[in-house]
C-alpha cells in the first residue's frame, strides 16, 4: 500500500523546485548590514521569472530567519532599491549593473548568470545553482559553508 502511494505521488513541477531552491538559499544567506528584524525579506521579480507564482504563493506561509517574506513586481531597475532579493528573468540577462549594495540577485535561467550572485540552472532534470563569488563579495553578502557545498559550481 505504501509503495502504491509513493508510485502515484505527483512529482513537483519545475517552478516549485526553483522556488524551493530560492527559499533554501535565503536560509543560508547573510546580508551586511543585516536586514532589520522588524522588516520582511522582500523578494522582487524583474522580467519573466519561472519561480515567481510559486514564490508569491509561498510568501504568505513561510518565514526566513524570523522574517516574513514579501513579494513585489518591479518593471525597471530604479524600483529595485526596496528589494532584499531580486530575481531576474532571462530577458534581462546582461542588462543588470553590478554593485547594487547588499541585495541578493538571483538569475532564474539566465544565459549570463555571471552578473548576479546566484544563477539557477537545470541539469539532468534537476535544479541547481551556481555562485558568483566576486559578485557576492562585492555586494556584502555571505553564504554559509553548508550552502557553498551544495552549489553546482562556484565561480571565483
C-alpha positions as CSV (number, residue, x, y, z in Angstrom):
1,X,0.0,0.0,0.0
2,X,2.8,2.4,0.9
3,X,4.6,1.7,-2.4
4,X,1.3,2.4,-4.3
5,X,1.0,5.8,-2.7
6,X,4.6,6.6,-3.5
7,X,4.2,5.5,-7.1
8,X,1.2,7.7,-7.6
9,X,2.7,10.6,-5.8
10,X,3.0,13.5,-8.2
11,X,6.4,15.0,-8.7
12,X,6.8,18.7,-8.1
13,X,6.8,20.9,-11.2
14,X,9.9,22.8,-12.2
15,X,8.6,26.2,-10.9
16,X,8.0,24.7,-7.5
17,X,11.6,23.2,-7.4
18,X,13.0,26.6,-8.4
19,X,11.1,28.3,-5.7
20,X,12.2,25.8,-3.1
21,X,15.9,26.3,-4.1
22,X,15.5,30.1,-3.8
23,X,13.9,29.8,-0.3
24,X,16.6,27.3,0.7
25,X,19.3,29.7,-0.4
26,X,17.8,32.5,1.7
27,X,18.0,30.4,4.8
28,X,21.8,30.3,4.4
29,X,22.4,33.9,3.3
30,X,23.6,36.8,5.5
31,X,23.3,40.5,4.4
32,X,25.6,43.3,5.5
33,X,24.2,45.3,7.1
34,X,21.7,42.8,8.4
35,X,18.0,43.2,7.5
36,X,16.2,44.9,10.3
37,X,14.4,42.2,12.3
38,X,11.1,44.1,12.2
39,X,11.1,44.2,8.4
40,X,10.3,41.4,5.9
41,X,12.6,40.0,3.4
42,X,11.3,41.5,0.1
43,X,11.7,39.3,-3.0
44,X,11.3,41.3,-6.2
45,X,10.7,40.0,-9.7
46,X,12.1,41.7,-12.8
47,X,11.0,40.1,-16.0
48,X,9.6,36.7,-16.7
49,X,10.7,34.6,-13.7
50,X,9.8,30.9,-13.7
51,X,9.5,30.6,-10.0
52,X,7.5,33.8,-9.4
53,X,4.0,32.3,-8.9
54,X,5.2,29.7,-6.6
55,X,7.2,32.2,-4.5
56,X,4.3,34.5,-4.3
57,X,2.1,31.6,-3.1
58,X,4.7,30.5,-0.5
59,X,5.4,34.0,0.8
60,X,2.3,34.1,2.9
61,X,3.1,31.0,4.8
62,X,6.9,30.9,5.2
63,X,9.4,32.8,7.2
64,X,13.1,33.1,6.7
65,X,15.3,33.6,9.8
66,X,12.3,35.0,11.6
67,X,11.5,37.4,8.8
68,X,8.2,37.4,7.0
69,X,8.6,37.2,3.2
70,X,7.0,39.8,1.0
71,X,7.0,39.8,-2.8
72,X,6.9,42.6,-5.3
73,X,6.9,43.0,-9.1
74,X,9.2,45.7,-10.5
75,X,9.4,46.8,-14.1
76,X,12.6,48.8,-14.1
77,X,15.9,48.9,-12.3
78,X,15.3,52.1,-10.3
79,X,12.4,50.3,-8.5
80,X,14.7,47.6,-7.1
81,X,16.1,49.6,-4.2
82,X,13.4,48.2,-1.8
83,X,14.4,44.6,-2.6
84,X,16.3,42.3,-0.3
85,X,16.3,39.7,-3.1
86,X,16.0,40.5,-6.8
87,X,15.1,37.6,-9.1
88,X,15.8,38.3,-12.7
89,X,14.2,36.6,-15.7
90,X,16.2,35.7,-18.8
91,X,15.2,38.6,-20.9
92,X,17.1,40.9,-18.5
93,X,20.3,39.0,-18.9
94,X,23.2,41.3,-19.5
95,X,21.2,44.4,-18.5
96,X,21.7,44.4,-14.8
97,X,24.5,46.6,-13.4
98,X,27.0,45.3,-10.8
99,X,27.4,47.0,-7.4
100,X,23.8,47.1,-6.2
101,X,24.6,47.2,-2.5
102,X,23.6,44.4,-0.2
103,X,21.0,43.0,-2.4
104,X,21.0,39.3,-3.3
105,X,20.5,38.9,-7.0
106,X,19.3,35.6,-8.5
107,X,19.1,34.8,-12.2
108,X,16.3,32.4,-12.9
109,X,17.6,30.6,-16.1
110,X,19.7,33.3,-17.4
111,X,22.4,32.8,-20.0
112,X,24.6,35.4,-18.4
113,X,24.4,34.5,-14.7
114,X,27.9,35.9,-14.0
115,X,26.2,39.3,-13.4
116,X,24.3,38.0,-10.4
117,X,25.2,36.4,-7.1
118,X,23.2,33.2,-7.9
119,X,22.3,31.6,-11.2
120,X,19.7,28.8,-11.1
121,X,20.5,26.1,-13.6
122,X,18.7,23.0,-14.8
123,X,20.9,19.9,-15.4
124,X,19.7,16.3,-15.8
125,X,16.1,17.2,-14.8
126,X,17.4,18.8,-11.5
127,X,17.5,22.4,-10.4
128,X,20.8,23.5,-9.0
129,X,22.6,26.8,-8.6
130,X,25.9,28.4,-9.3
131,X,27.5,31.1,-7.1
132,X,29.4,34.0,-8.5
133,X,31.8,34.8,-5.5
134,X,33.3,38.1,-6.8
135,X,29.8,39.5,-7.2
136,X,28.8,38.1,-3.8
137,X,31.8,39.7,-2.0
138,X,31.4,43.0,-3.8
139,X,27.8,43.2,-2.6
140,X,28.4,42.5,1.1
141,X,26.6,39.2,1.0
142,X,27.8,36.0,2.6
143,X,26.7,32.4,2.4
144,X,27.2,29.6,5.0
145,X,29.7,26.9,4.2
146,X,26.7,24.4,4.0
147,X,25.3,26.4,1.1
148,X,28.6,26.6,-0.7
149,X,28.9,22.8,-0.5
150,X,25.6,22.4,-2.3
151,X,26.4,24.7,-5.2
152,X,26.8,23.1,-8.6
153,X,29.7,25.5,-9.3
154,X,31.4,28.3,-7.6
155,X,32.9,31.0,-9.9
156,X,35.9,32.6,-8.1
